[in-house]
Amino acid sequence: MVRYEYRCPTSGPWDVAIPMGAAEAMRPCPHCGQMSPRRWTAPLLLRANRRLTGARLREEASRDAPEVTAAVPAGVRRSRPAPDPRQAGLPRP
Ligand SMILES: [Zn+2]
């Protein structure tokens, strides 16, 4: 599915997701039914969600250069794992 953008003379721009190559030059507006001409836009460049784009960029950057933590964050307590009672009877070095 590809998003194609149309512009209604009354309601303004709107888009529709249809199979690639199925976009007509004119489509009826979903709000008022008036025939709207297709607008030629770069695909998905104007509709990118900033938060989603930022998450994708961070995920891609972490593949090659992951952020390294040098210290335990403030407010986090270190806890040791509970000792295994089966090791109590073992000889000590
Ligand atoms: Zn309209």
PDB file of the backbone (N, CA, C, O) and the ligand in Angstrom, with CONECT records:
HET     ZN  A 101       1
ATOM      1  N   MET A   1       0.837  -1.183   0.000  1.00  0.00           N
ATOM      2  CA  MET A   1       0.000   0.000   0.000  1.00  0.00           C
ATOM      3  C   MET A   1       0.882   1.247   0.000  1.00  0.00           C
ATOM      4  O   MET A   1       1.908   1.325   0.675  1.00  0.00           O
ATOM      5  N   VAL A   2       0.436   2.196  -0.777  1.00  0.00           N
ATOM      6  CA  VAL A   2       1.159   3.456  -0.891  1.00  0.00           C
ATOM      7  C   VAL A   2       0.181   4.585  -0.582  1.00  0.00           C
ATOM      8  O   VAL A   2      -0.994   4.529  -0.944  1.00  0.00           O
ATOM      9  N   ARG A   3       0.694   5.607   0.093  1.00  0.00           N
ATOM     10  CA  ARG A   3      -0.154   6.761   0.399  1.00  0.00           C
ATOM     11  C   ARG A   3      -0.039   7.782  -0.729  1.00  0.00           C
ATOM     12  O   ARG A   3       1.054   8.224  -1.083  1.00  0.00           O
ATOM     13  N   TYR A   4      -1.181   8.140  -1.277  1.00  0.00           N
ATOM     14  CA  TYR A   4      -1.247   9.171  -2.301  1.00  0.00           C
ATOM     15  C   TYR A   4      -2.001  10.353  -1.716  1.00  0.00           C
ATOM     16  O   TYR A   4      -2.983  10.186  -0.993  1.00  0.00           O
ATOM     17  N   GLU A   5      -1.534  11.534  -2.034  1.00  0.00           N
ATOM     18  CA  GLU A   5      -2.150  12.731  -1.466  1.00  0.00           C
ATOM     19  C   GLU A   5      -2.987  13.429  -2.526  1.00  0.00           C
ATOM     20  O   GLU A   5      -2.586  13.552  -3.683  1.00  0.00           O
ATOM     21  N   TYR A   6      -4.158  13.881  -2.101  1.00  0.00           N
ATOM     22  CA  TYR A   6      -5.069  14.644  -2.951  1.00  0.00           C
ATOM     23  C   TYR A   6      -5.388  15.946  -2.238  1.00  0.00           C
ATOM     24  O   TYR A   6      -5.198  16.072  -1.028  1.00  0.00           O
ATOM     25  N   ARG A   7      -5.872  16.905  -2.999  1.00  0.00           N
ATOM     26  CA  ARG A   7      -6.230  18.191  -2.385  1.00  0.00           C
ATOM     27  C   ARG A   7      -7.624  18.588  -2.833  1.00  0.00           C
ATOM     28  O   ARG A   7      -7.875  18.852  -4.009  1.00  0.00           O
ATOM     29  N   CYS A   8      -8.515  18.620  -1.865  1.00  0.00           N
ATOM     30  CA  CYS A   8      -9.891  19.040  -2.128  1.00  0.00           C
ATOM     31  C   CYS A   8      -9.923  20.574  -2.149  1.00  0.00           C
ATOM     32  O   CYS A   8      -9.346  21.206  -1.264  1.00  0.00           O
ATOM     33  N   PRO A   9     -10.584  21.182  -3.136  1.00  0.00           N
ATOM     34  CA  PRO A   9     -10.658  22.649  -3.173  1.00  0.00           C
ATOM     35  C   PRO A   9     -11.388  23.223  -1.957  1.00  0.00           C
ATOM     36  O   PRO A   9     -11.170  24.382  -1.603  1.00  0.00           O
ATOM     37  N   THR A  10     -12.237  22.444  -1.322  1.00  0.00           N
ATOM     38  CA  THR A  10     -13.008  22.930  -0.178  1.00  0.00           C
ATOM     39  C   THR A  10     -12.414  22.467   1.158  1.00  0.00           C
ATOM     40  O   THR A  10     -12.223  23.272   2.070  1.00  0.00           O
ATOM     41  N   SER A  11     -12.127  21.177   1.266  1.00  0.00           N
ATOM     42  CA  SER A  11     -11.716  20.604   2.554  1.00  0.00           C
ATOM     43  C   SER A  11     -10.208  20.618   2.778  1.00  0.00           C
ATOM     44  O   SER A  11      -9.756  20.492   3.916  1.00  0.00           O
ATOM     45  N   GLY A  12      -9.427  20.768   1.717  1.00  0.00           N
ATOM     46  CA  GLY A  12      -7.985  20.765   1.890  1.00  0.00           C
ATOM     47  C   GLY A  12      -7.364  19.421   1.561  1.00  0.00           C
ATOM     48  O   GLY A  12      -8.011  18.569   0.952  1.00  0.00           O
ATOM     49  N   PRO A  13      -6.099  19.222   1.964  1.00  0.00           N
ATOM     50  CA  PRO A  13      -5.408  17.985   1.588  1.00  0.00           C
ATOM     51  C   PRO A  13      -5.907  16.779   2.378  1.00  0.00           C
ATOM     52  O   PRO A  13      -6.307  16.888   3.537  1.00  0.00           O
ATOM     53  N   TRP A  14      -5.870  15.649   1.725  1.00  0.00           N
ATOM     54  CA  TRP A  14      -6.194  14.376   2.360  1.00  0.00           C
ATOM     55  C   TRP A  14      -5.422  13.304   1.606  1.00  0.00           C
ATOM     56  O   TRP A  14      -4.985  13.528   0.477  1.00  0.00           O
ATOM     57  N   ASP A  15      -5.254  12.160   2.214  1.00  0.00           N
ATOM     58  CA  ASP A  15      -4.509  11.098   1.561  1.00  0.00           C
ATOM     59  C   ASP A  15      -5.254   9.776   1.679  1.00  0.00           C
ATOM     60  O   ASP A  15      -6.160   9.608   2.496  1.00  0.00           O
ATOM     61  N   VAL A  16      -4.837   8.855   0.835  1.00  0.00           N
ATOM     62  CA  VAL A  16      -5.471   7.549   0.789  1.00  0.00           C
ATOM     63  C   VAL A  16      -4.377   6.506   0.577  1.00  0.00           C
ATOM     64  O   VAL A  16      -3.420   6.747  -0.159  1.00  0.00           O
ATOM     65  N   ALA A  17      -4.518   5.358   1.216  1.00  0.00           N
ATOM     66  CA  ALA A  17      -3.576   4.252   1.061  1.00  0.00           C
ATOM     67  C   ALA A  17      -4.198   3.227   0.119  1.00  0.00           C
ATOM     68  O   ALA A  17      -5.190   2.580   0.456  1.00  0.00           O
ATOM     69  N   ILE A  18      -3.608   3.089  -1.053  1.00  0.00           N
ATOM     70  CA  ILE A  18      -4.100   2.159  -2.070  1.00  0.00           C
ATOM     71  C   ILE A  18      -2.902   1.479  -2.702  1.00  0.00           C
ATOM     72  O   ILE A  18      -1.776   1.945  -2.527  1.00  0.00           O
ATOM     73  N   PRO A  19      -3.108   0.392  -3.432  1.00  0.00           N
ATOM     74  CA  PRO A  19      -1.976  -0.287  -4.057  1.00  0.00           C
ATOM     75  C   PRO A  19      -1.238   0.623  -5.036  1.00  0.00           C
ATOM     76  O   PRO A  19      -1.828   1.513  -5.649  1.00  0.00           O
ATOM     77  N   MET A  20       0.060   0.380  -5.166  1.00  0.00           N
ATOM     78  CA  MET A  20       0.896   1.198  -6.031  1.00  0.00           C
ATOM     79  C   MET A  20       0.394   1.129  -7.473  1.00  0.00           C
ATOM     80  O   MET A  20       0.105   0.052  -7.993  1.00  0.00           O
ATOM     81  N   GLY A  21       0.298   2.274  -8.096  1.00  0.00           N
ATOM     82  CA  GLY A  21      -0.147   2.352  -9.478  1.00  0.00           C
ATOM     83  C   GLY A  21      -1.645   2.462  -9.635  1.00  0.00           C
ATOM     84  O   GLY A  21      -2.133   2.596 -10.757  1.00  0.00           O
ATOM     85  N   ALA A  22      -2.399   2.408  -8.536  1.00  0.00           N
ATOM     86  CA  ALA A  22      -3.853   2.453  -8.616  1.00  0.00           C
ATOM     87  C   ALA A  22      -4.404   3.855  -8.375  1.00  0.00           C
ATOM     88  O   ALA A  22      -5.620   4.034  -8.301  1.00  0.00           O
ATOM     89  N   ALA A  23      -3.528   4.849  -8.254  1.00  0.00           N
ATOM     90  CA  ALA A  23      -3.990   6.207  -7.973  1.00  0.00           C
ATOM     91  C   ALA A  23      -4.486   6.868  -9.251  1.00  0.00           C
ATOM     92  O   ALA A  23      -3.781   6.908 -10.259  1.00  0.00           O
ATOM     93  N   GLU A  24      -5.707   7.385  -9.195  1.00  0.00           N
ATOM     94  CA  GLU A  24      -6.259   8.105 -10.332  1.00  0.00           C
ATOM     95  C   GLU A  24      -5.882   9.578 -10.218  1.00  0.00           C
ATOM     96  O   GLU A  24      -5.464  10.047  -9.159  1.00  0.00           O
ATOM     97  N   ALA A  25      -6.037  10.295 -11.323  1.00  0.00           N
ATOM     98  CA  ALA A  25      -5.714  11.718 -11.322  1.00  0.00           C
ATOM     99  C   ALA A  25      -6.698  12.503 -10.450  1.00  0.00           C
ATOM    100  O   ALA A  25      -6.334  13.525  -9.868  1.00  0.00           O
ATOM    101  N   MET A  26      -7.951  12.023 -10.358  1.00  0.00           N
ATOM    102  CA  MET A  26      -8.966  12.694  -9.539  1.00  0.00           C
ATOM    103  C   MET A  26      -9.682  11.633  -8.704  1.00  0.00           C
ATOM    104  O   MET A  26      -9.979  10.546  -9.199  1.00  0.00           O
ATOM    105  N   ARG A  27      -9.958  11.949  -7.447  1.00  0.00           N
ATOM    106  CA  ARG A  27     -10.733  11.059  -6.570  1.00  0.00           C
ATOM    107  C   ARG A  27     -11.727  11.915  -5.802  1.00  0.00           C
ATOM    108  O   ARG A  27     -11.470  13.093  -5.552  1.00  0.00           O
ATOM    109  N   PRO A  28     -12.861  11.330  -5.424  1.00  0.00           N
ATOM    110  CA  PRO A  28     -13.823  12.104  -4.635  1.00  0.00           C
ATOM    111  C   PRO A  28     -13.317  12.286  -3.201  1.00  0.00           C
ATOM    112  O   PRO A  28     -12.781  11.358  -2.595  1.00  0.00           O
ATOM    113  N   CYS A  29     -13.497  13.479  -2.682  1.00  0.00           N
ATOM    114  CA  CYS A  29     -13.075  13.808  -1.316  1.00  0.00           C
ATOM    115  C   CYS A  29     -13.886  12.978  -0.319  1.00  0.00           C
ATOM    116  O   CYS A  29     -15.103  12.870  -0.474  1.00  0.00           O
ATOM    117  N   PRO A  30     -13.253  12.392   0.696  1.00  0.00           N
ATOM    118  CA  PRO A  30     -14.001  11.597   1.681  1.00  0.00           C
ATOM    119  C   PRO A  30     -14.874  12.455   2.590  1.00  0.00           C
ATOM    120  O   PRO A  30     -15.753  11.929   3.273  1.00  0.00           O
ATOM    121  N   HIS A  31     -14.647  13.771   2.611  1.00  0.00           N
ATOM    122  CA  HIS A  31     -15.418  14.647   3.489  1.00  0.00           C
ATOM    123  C   HIS A  31     -16.645  15.229   2.793  1.00  0.00           C
ATOM    124  O   HIS A  31     -17.749  15.206   3.336  1.00  0.00           O
ATOM    125  N   CYS A  32     -16.434  15.758   1.568  1.00  0.00           N
ATOM    126  CA  CYS A  32     -17.544  16.442   0.909  1.00  0.00           C
ATOM    127  C   CYS A  32     -17.927  15.802  -0.431  1.00  0.00           C
ATOM    128  O   CYS A  32     -18.946  16.179  -1.010  1.00  0.00           O
ATOM    129  N   GLY A  33     -17.148  14.854  -0.934  1.00  0.00           N
ATOM    130  CA  GLY A  33     -17.496  14.182  -2.170  1.00  0.00           C
ATOM    131  C   GLY A  33     -17.065  14.919  -3.427  1.00  0.00           C
ATOM    132  O   GLY A  33     -17.263  14.416  -4.533  1.00  0.00           O
ATOM    133  N   GLN A  34     -16.489  16.084  -3.281  1.00  0.00           N
ATOM    134  CA  GLN A  34     -16.056  16.862  -4.438  1.00  0.00           C
ATOM    135  C   GLN A  34     -14.806  16.213  -5.043  1.00  0.00           C
ATOM    136  O   GLN A  34     -13.949  15.715  -4.313  1.00  0.00           O
ATOM    137  N   MET A  35     -14.705  16.219  -6.367  1.00  0.00           N
ATOM    138  CA  MET A  35     -13.559  15.611  -7.030  1.00  0.00           C
ATOM    139  C   MET A  35     -12.300  16.409  -6.707  1.00  0.00           C
ATOM    140  O   MET A  35     -12.277  17.633  -6.834  1.00  0.00           O
ATOM    141  N   SER A  36     -11.253  15.697  -6.287  1.00  0.00           N
ATOM    142  CA  SER A  36     -10.010  16.327  -5.846  1.00  0.00           C
ATOM    143  C   SER A  36      -8.868  15.862  -6.733  1.00  0.00           C
ATOM    144  O   SER A  36      -8.743  14.670  -7.014  1.00  0.00           O
ATOM    145  N   PRO A  37      -8.032  16.800  -7.177  1.00  0.00           N
ATOM    146  CA  PRO A  37      -6.875  16.403  -7.977  1.00  0.00           C
ATOM    147  C   PRO A  37      -5.761  15.829  -7.105  1.00  0.00           C
ATOM    148  O   PRO A  37      -5.593  16.200  -5.943  1.00  0.00           O
ATOM    149  N   ARG A  38      -5.020  14.926  -7.700  1.00  0.00           N
ATOM    150  CA  ARG A  38      -3.899  14.312  -6.997  1.00  0.00           C
ATOM    151  C   ARG A  38      -2.746  15.295  -6.908  1.00  0.00           C
ATOM    152  O   ARG A  38      -2.477  16.047  -7.845  1.00  0.00           O
ATOM    153  N   ARG A  39      -2.066  15.277  -5.763  1.00  0.00           N
ATOM    154  CA  ARG A  39      -0.870  16.103  -5.585  1.00  0.00           C
ATOM    155  C   ARG A  39       0.334  15.197  -5.704  1.00  0.00           C
ATOM    156  O   ARG A  39       0.347  14.079  -5.189  1.00  0.00           O
ATOM    157  N   TRP A  40       1.336  15.693  -6.385  1.00  0.00           N
ATOM    158  CA  TRP A  40       2.562  14.913  -6.541  1.00  0.00           C
ATOM    159  C   TRP A  40       3.499  15.250  -5.398  1.00  0.00           C
ATOM    160  O   TRP A  40       3.988  16.374  -5.293  1.00  0.00           O
ATOM    161  N   THR A  41       3.745  14.272  -4.543  1.00  0.00           N
ATOM    162  CA  THR A  41       4.596  14.468  -3.376  1.00  0.00           C
ATOM    163  C   THR A  41       5.598  13.328  -3.296  1.00  0.00           C
ATOM    164  O   THR A  41       5.409  12.271  -3.899  1.00  0.00           O
ATOM    165  N   ALA A  42       6.655  13.557  -2.551  1.00  0.00           N
ATOM    166  CA  ALA A  42       7.616  12.487  -2.286  1.00  0.00           C
ATOM    167  C   ALA A  42       6.958  11.493  -1.335  1.00  0.00           C
ATOM    168  O   ALA A  42       6.310  11.911  -0.375  1.00  0.00           O
ATOM    169  N   PRO A  43       7.103  10.209  -1.569  1.00  0.00           N
ATOM    170  CA  PRO A  43       6.389   9.231  -0.743  1.00  0.00           C
ATOM    171  C   PRO A  43       6.885   9.197   0.691  1.00  0.00           C
ATOM    172  O   PRO A  43       8.080   9.048   0.946  1.00  0.00           O
ATOM    173  N   LEU A  44       5.954   9.338   1.623  1.00  0.00           N
ATOM    174  CA  LEU A  44       6.145   9.171   3.059  1.00  0.00           C
ATOM    175  C   LEU A  44       7.138  10.147   3.681  1.00  0.00           C
ATOM    176  O   LEU A  44       7.500   9.972   4.844  1.00  0.00           O
ATOM    177  N   LEU A  45       7.585  11.146   2.968  1.00  0.00           N
ATOM    178  CA  LEU A  45       8.531  12.078   3.567  1.00  0.00           C
ATOM    179  C   LEU A  45       7.823  13.113   4.432  1.00  0.00           C
ATOM    180  O   LEU A  45       8.381  13.572   5.429  1.00  0.00           O
ATOM    181  N   LEU A  46       6.621  13.479   4.068  1.00  0.00           N
ATOM    182  CA  LEU A  46       5.913  14.507   4.825  1.00  0.00           C
ATOM    183  C   LEU A  46       5.127  13.927   5.988  1.00  0.00           C
ATOM    184  O   LEU A  46       4.722  14.669   6.883  1.00  0.00           O
ATOM    185  N   ARG A  47       4.905  12.637   5.996  1.00  0.00           N
ATOM    186  CA  ARG A  47       4.073  12.014   7.017  1.00  0.00           C
ATOM    187  C   ARG A  47       4.880  11.306   8.093  1.00  0.00           C
ATOM    188  O   ARG A  47       4.304  10.600   8.921  1.00  0.00           O
ATOM    189  N   ALA A  48       6.184  11.474   8.103  1.00  0.00           N
ATOM    190  CA  ALA A  48       7.006  10.767   9.073  1.00  0.00           C
ATOM    191  C   ALA A  48       6.737  11.283  10.480  1.00  0.00           C
ATOM    192  O   ALA A  48       6.763  12.489  10.726  1.00  0.00           O
ATOM    193  N   ASN A  49       6.483  10.373  11.384  1.00  0.00           N
ATOM    194  CA  ASN A  49       6.273  10.704  12.784  1.00  0.00           C
ATOM    195  C   ASN A  49       7.634  10.980  13.414  1.00  0.00           C
ATOM    196  O   ASN A  49       8.546  10.160  13.309  1.00  0.00           O
ATOM    197  N   ARG A  50       7.771  12.137  14.070  1.00  0.00           N
ATOM    198  CA  ARG A  50       9.071  12.524  14.625  1.00  0.00           C
ATOM    199  C   ARG A  50       9.542  11.545  15.685  1.00  0.00           C
ATOM    200  O   ARG A  50      10.717  11.178  15.706  1.00  0.00           O
ATOM    201  N   ARG A  51       8.652  11.115  16.562  1.00  0.00           N
ATOM    202  CA  ARG A  51       9.050  10.191  17.628  1.00  0.00           C
ATOM    203  C   ARG A  51       9.466   8.849  17.052  1.00  0.00           C
ATOM    204  O   ARG A  51      10.448   8.252  17.494  1.00  0.00           O
ATOM    205  N   LEU A  52       8.711   8.374  16.057  1.00  0.00           N
ATOM    206  CA  LEU A  52       9.050   7.102  15.435  1.00  0.00           C
ATOM    207  C   LEU A  52      10.361   7.210  14.664  1.00  0.00           C
ATOM    208  O   LEU A  52      11.185   6.297  14.708  1.00  0.00           O
ATOM    209  N   THR A  53      10.557   8.323  13.958  1.00  0.00           N
ATOM    210  CA  THR A  53      11.796   8.522  13.225  1.00  0.00           C
ATOM    211  C   THR A  53      12.982   8.572  14.176  1.00  0.00           C
ATOM    212  O   THR A  53      14.027   7.990  13.886  1.00  0.00           O
ATOM    213  N   GLY A  54      12.837   9.258  15.308  1.00  0.00           N
ATOM    214  CA  GLY A  54      13.910   9.330  16.295  1.00  0.00           C
ATOM    215  C   GLY A  54      14.247   7.962  16.866  1.00  0.00           C
ATOM    216  O   GLY A  54      15.418   7.639  17.067  1.00  0.00           O
ATOM    217  N   ALA A  55      13.226   7.159  17.128  1.00  0.00           N
ATOM    218  CA  ALA A  55      13.467   5.813  17.660  1.00  0.00           C
ATOM    219  C   ALA A  55      14.198   4.951  16.630  1.00  0.00           C
ATOM    220  O   ALA A  55      15.094   4.180  16.975  1.00  0.00           O
ATOM    221  N   ARG A  56      13.807   5.089  15.373  1.00  0.00           N
ATOM    222  CA  ARG A  56      14.493   4.311  14.330  1.00  0.00           C
ATOM    223  C   ARG A  56      15.949   4.732  14.179  1.00  0.00           C
ATOM    224  O   ARG A  56      16.827   3.887  14.001  1.00  0.00           O
ATOM    225  N   LEU A  57      16.205   6.027  14.248  1.00  0.00           N
ATOM    226  CA  LEU A  57      17.587   6.506  14.127  1.00  0.00           C
ATOM    227  C   LEU A  57      18.437   6.027  15.301  1.00  0.00           C
ATOM    228  O   LEU A  57      19.589   5.635  15.113  1.00  0.00           O
ATOM    229  N   ARG A  58      17.871   6.056  16.521  1.00  0.00           N
ATOM    230  CA  ARG A  58      18.613   5.564  17.685  1.00  0.00           C
ATOM    231  C   ARG A  58      18.875   4.068  17.573  1.00  0.00           C
ATOM    232  O   ARG A  58      19.950   3.588  17.933  1.00  0.00           O
ATOM    233  N   GLU A  59      17.884   3.335  17.072  1.00  0.00           N
ATOM    234  CA  GLU A  59      18.057   1.891  16.918  1.00  0.00           C
ATOM    235  C   GLU A  59      19.134   1.591  15.889  1.00  0.00           C
ATOM    236  O   GLU A  59      19.950   0.694  16.097  1.00  0.00           O
ATOM    237  N   GLU A  60      19.150   2.323  14.786  1.00  0.00           N
ATOM    238  CA  GLU A  60      20.172   2.101  13.772  1.00  0.00           C
ATOM    239  C   GLU A  60      21.551   2.496  14.287  1.00  0.00           C
ATOM    240  O   GLU A  60      22.534   1.814  13.996  1.00  0.00           O
ATOM    241  N   ALA A  61      21.641   3.589  15.051  1.00  0.00           N
ATOM    242  CA  ALA A  61      22.928   4.024  15.580  1.00  0.00           C
ATOM    243  C   ALA A  61      23.463   3.042  16.611  1.00  0.00           C
ATOM    244  O   ALA A  61      24.677   2.889  16.741  1.00  0.00           O
ATOM    245  N   SER A  62      22.582   2.375  17.343  1.00  0.00           N
ATOM    246  CA  SER A  62      23.039   1.457  18.379  1.00  0.00           C
ATOM    247  C   SER A  62      23.641   0.187  17.783  1.00  0.00           C
ATOM    248  O   SER A  62      24.308  -0.565  18.493  1.00  0.00           O
ATOM    249  N   ARG A  63      23.424  -0.061  16.512  1.00  0.00           N
ATOM    250  CA  ARG A  63      24.027  -1.242  15.883  1.00  0.00           C
ATOM    251  C   ARG A  63      25.541  -1.100  15.800  1.00  0.00           C
ATOM    252  O   ARG A  63      26.274  -2.045  16.089  1.00  0.00           O
ATOM    253  N   ASP A  64      26.000   0.065  15.410  1.00  0.00           N
ATOM    254  CA  ASP A  64      27.429   0.269  15.197  1.00  0.00           C
ATOM    255  C   ASP A  64      28.118   0.944  16.380  1.00  0.00           C
ATOM    256  O   ASP A  64      29.261   0.617  16.699  1.00  0.00           O
ATOM    257  N   ALA A  65      27.441   1.875  17.025  1.00  0.00           N
ATOM    258  CA  ALA A  65      28.048   2.611  18.130  1.00  0.00           C
ATOM    259  C   ALA A  65      27.050   2.697  19.276  1.00  0.00           C
ATOM    260  O   ALA A  65      26.424   3.740  19.469  1.00  0.00           O
ATOM    261  N   PRO A  66      26.890   1.614  20.044  1.00  0.00           N
ATOM    262  CA  PRO A  66      25.912   1.656  21.140  1.00  0.00           C
ATOM    263  C   PRO A  66      26.355   2.597  22.248  1.00  0.00           C
ATOM    264  O   PRO A  66      27.546   2.768  22.505  1.00  0.00           O
ATOM    265  N   GLU A  67      25.381   3.195  22.888  1.00  0.00           N
ATOM    266  CA  GLU A  67      25.680   4.059  24.009  1.00  0.00           C
ATOM    267  C   GLU A  67      26.169   3.176  25.157  1.00  0.00           C
ATOM    268  O   GLU A  67      25.562   2.151  25.467  1.00  0.00           O
ATOM    269  N   VAL A  68      27.270   3.587  25.782  1.00  0.00           N
ATOM    270  CA  VAL A  68      27.871   2.805  26.851  1.00  0.00           C
ATOM    271  C   VAL A  68      27.607   3.502  28.172  1.00  0.00           C
ATOM    272  O   VAL A  68      27.784   4.714  28.294  1.00  0.00           O
ATOM    273  N   THR A  69      27.183   2.728  29.157  1.00  0.00           N
ATOM    274  CA  THR A  69      26.970   3.264  30.491  1.00  0.00           C
ATOM    275  C   THR A  69      28.227   3.007  31.315  1.00  0.00           C
ATOM    276  O   THR A  69      28.672   1.866  31.432  1.00  0.00           O
ATOM    277  N   ALA A  70      28.800   4.068  31.888  1.00  0.00           N
ATOM    278  CA  ALA A  70      30.042   3.939  32.643  1.00  0.00           C
ATOM    279  C   ALA A  70      29.785   3.790  34.139  1.00  0.00           C
ATOM    280  O   ALA A  70      30.684   3.394  34.881  1.00  0.00           O
ATOM    281  N   ALA A  71      28.573   4.103  34.591  1.00  0.00           N
ATOM    282  CA  ALA A  71      28.285   4.020  36.013  1.00  0.00           C
ATOM    283  C   ALA A  71      26.821   3.641  36.195  1.00  0.00           C
ATOM    284  O   ALA A  71      25.993   3.773  35.294  1.00  0.00           O
ATOM    285  N   VAL A  72      26.544   3.165  37.405  1.00  0.00           N
ATOM    286  CA  VAL A  72      25.165   2.833  37.734  1.00  0.00           C
ATOM    287  C   VAL A  72      24.395   4.138  37.878  1.00  0.00           C
ATOM    288  O   VAL A  72      24.864   5.045  38.566  1.00  0.00           O
ATOM    289  N   PRO A  73      23.242   4.262  37.260  1.00  0.00           N
ATOM    290  CA  PRO A  73      22.476   5.500  37.379  1.00  0.00           C
ATOM    291  C   PRO A  73      22.124   5.798  38.842  1.00  0.00           C
ATOM    292  O   PRO A  73      21.956   4.885  39.651  1.00  0.00           O
ATOM    293  N   ALA A  74      22.017   7.078  39.160  1.00  0.00           N
ATOM    294  CA  ALA A  74      21.686   7.481  40.525  1.00  0.00           C
ATOM    295  C   ALA A  74      20.315   6.950  40.911  1.00  0.00           C
ATOM    296  O   ALA A  74      19.387   6.952  40.102  1.00  0.00           O
ATOM    297  N   GLY A  75      20.196   6.503  42.133  1.00  0.00           N
ATOM    298  CA  GLY A  75      18.913   6.011  42.619  1.00  0.00           C
ATOM    299  C   GLY A  75      18.712   4.522  42.408  1.00  0.00           C
ATOM    300  O   GLY A  75      17.705   3.964  42.844  1.00  0.00           O
ATOM    301  N   VAL A  76      19.656   3.874  41.747  1.00  0.00           N
ATOM    302  CA  VAL A  76      19.548   2.427  41.521  1.00  0.00           C
ATOM    303  C   VAL A  76      20.445   1.725  42.526  1.00  0.00           C
ATOM    304  O   VAL A  76      21.642   2.004  42.590  1.00  0.00           O
ATOM    305  N   ARG A  77      19.882   0.824  43.308  1.00  0.00           N
ATOM    306  CA  ARG A  77      20.665   0.104  44.308  1.00  0.00           C
ATOM    307  C   ARG A  77      21.242  -1.159  43.698  1.00  0.00           C
ATOM    308  O   ARG A  77      20.588  -1.881  42.946  1.00  0.00           O
ATOM    309  N   ARG A  78      22.477  -1.390  44.050  1.00  0.00           N
ATOM    310  CA  ARG A  78      23.100  -2.632  43.601  1.00  0.00           C
ATOM    311  C   ARG A  78      22.677  -3.732  44.559  1.00  0.00           C
ATOM    312  O   ARG A  78      22.647  -3.543  45.774  1.00  0.00           O
ATOM    313  N   SER A  79      22.362  -4.847  44.008  1.00  0.00           N
ATOM    314  CA  SER A  79      21.989  -5.964  44.864  1.00  0.00           C
ATOM    315  C   SER A  79      22.798  -7.187  44.457  1.00  0.00           C
ATOM    316  O   SER A  79      22.998  -7.467  43.274  1.00  0.00           O
ATOM    317  N   ARG A  80      23.250  -7.896  45.462  1.00  0.00           N
ATOM    318  CA  ARG A  80      23.978  -9.135  45.193  1.00  0.00           C
ATOM    319  C   ARG A  80      22.975 -10.261  45.100  1.00  0.00           C
ATOM    320  O   ARG A  80      21.932 -10.235  45.754  1.00  0.00           O
ATOM    321  N   PRO A  81      23.291 -11.246  44.290  1.00  0.00           N
ATOM    322  CA  PRO A  81      22.366 -12.388  44.227  1.00  0.00           C
ATOM    323  C   PRO A  81      22.409 -13.160  45.547  1.00  0.00           C
ATOM    324  O   PRO A  81      23.437 -13.203  46.222  1.00  0.00           O
ATOM    325  N   ALA A  82      21.306 -13.750  45.893  1.00  0.00           N
ATOM    326  CA  ALA A  82      21.222 -14.518  47.143  1.00  0.00           C
ATOM    327  C   ALA A  82      22.170 -15.711  47.061  1.00  0.00           C
ATOM    328  O   ALA A  82      22.268 -16.370  46.026  1.00  0.00           O
ATOM    329  N   PRO A  83      22.884 -15.987  48.194  1.00  0.00           N
ATOM    330  CA  PRO A  83      23.812 -17.127  48.167  1.00  0.00           C
ATOM    331  C   PRO A  83      23.051 -18.443  48.042  1.00  0.00           C
ATOM    332  O   PRO A  83      21.950 -18.612  48.567  1.00  0.00           O
ATOM    333  N   ASP A  84      23.678 -19.351  47.333  1.00  0.00           N
ATOM    334  CA  ASP A  84      23.065 -20.662  47.121  1.00  0.00           C
ATOM    335  C   ASP A  84      23.313 -21.517  48.361  1.00  0.00           C
ATOM    336  O   ASP A  84      24.476 -21.760  48.684  1.00  0.00           O
ATOM    337  N   PRO A  85      22.296 -21.985  49.069  1.00  0.00           N
ATOM    338  CA  PRO A  85      22.518 -22.773  50.288  1.00  0.00           C
ATOM    339  C   PRO A  85      23.259 -24.077  50.023  1.00  0.00           C
ATOM    340  O   PRO A  85      23.839 -24.638  50.952  1.00  0.00           O
ATOM    341  N   ARG A  86      23.263 -24.579  48.795  1.00  0.00           N
ATOM    342  CA  ARG A  86      23.982 -25.814  48.510  1.00  0.00           C
ATOM    343  C   ARG A  86      25.492 -25.622  48.550  1.00  0.00           C
ATOM    344  O   ARG A  86      26.239 -26.591  48.685  1.00  0.00           O
ATOM    345  N   GLN A  87      25.949 -24.361  48.433  1.00  0.00           N
ATOM    346  CA  GLN A  87      27.388 -24.092  48.457  1.00  0.00           C
ATOM    347  C   GLN A  87      27.923 -23.949  49.880  1.00  0.00           C
ATOM    348  O   GLN A  87      29.137 -23.871  50.066  1.00  0.00           O
ATOM    349  N   ALA A  88      27.045 -23.911  50.894  1.00  0.00           N
ATOM    350  CA  ALA A  88      27.478 -23.715  52.280  1.00  0.00           C
ATOM    351  C   ALA A  88      28.323 -24.900  52.763  1.00  0.00           C
ATOM    352  O   ALA A  88      29.231 -24.706  53.571  1.00  0.00           O
ATOM    353  N   GLY A  89      28.052 -26.101  52.298  1.00  0.00           N
ATOM    354  CA  GLY A  89      28.786 -27.281  52.746  1.00  0.00           C
ATOM    355  C   GLY A  89      30.064 -27.560  51.955  1.00  0.00           C
ATOM    356  O   GLY A  89      30.782 -28.511  52.263  1.00  0.00           O
ATOM    357  N   LEU A  90      30.350 -26.763  50.964  1.00  0.00           N
ATOM    358  CA  LEU A  90      31.546 -26.986  50.153  1.00  0.00           C
ATOM    359  C   LEU A  90      32.801 -26.527  50.889  1.00  0.00           C
ATOM    360  O   LEU A  90      32.737 -25.563  51.652  1.00  0.00           O
ATOM    361  N   PRO A  91      33.932 -27.186  50.685  1.00  0.00           N
ATOM    362  CA  PRO A  91      35.168 -26.743  51.340  1.00  0.00           C
ATOM    363  C   PRO A  91      35.616 -25.381  50.838  1.00  0.00           C
ATOM    364  O   PRO A  91      35.451 -25.058  49.661  1.00  0.00           O
ATOM    365  N   ARG A  92      36.179 -24.590  51.729  1.00  0.00           N
ATOM    366  CA  ARG A  92      36.667 -23.241  51.400  1.00  0.00           C
ATOM    367  C   ARG A  92      38.141 -23.342  51.003  1.00  0.00           C
ATOM    368  O   ARG A  92      38.866 -24.183  51.534  1.00  0.00           O
ATOM    369  N   PRO A  93      38.581 -22.510  50.094  1.00  0.00           N
ATOM    370  CA  PRO A  93      40.002 -22.540  49.735  1.00  0.00           C
ATOM    371  C   PRO A  93      40.885 -21.953  50.819  1.00  0.00           C
ATOM    372  O   PRO A  93      42.105 -21.908  50.664  1.00  0.00           O
TER     373      PRO A  93
HETATM  374 ZN    ZN A 101     -13.723  18.002   0.375  1.00  0.00          ZN2+
END
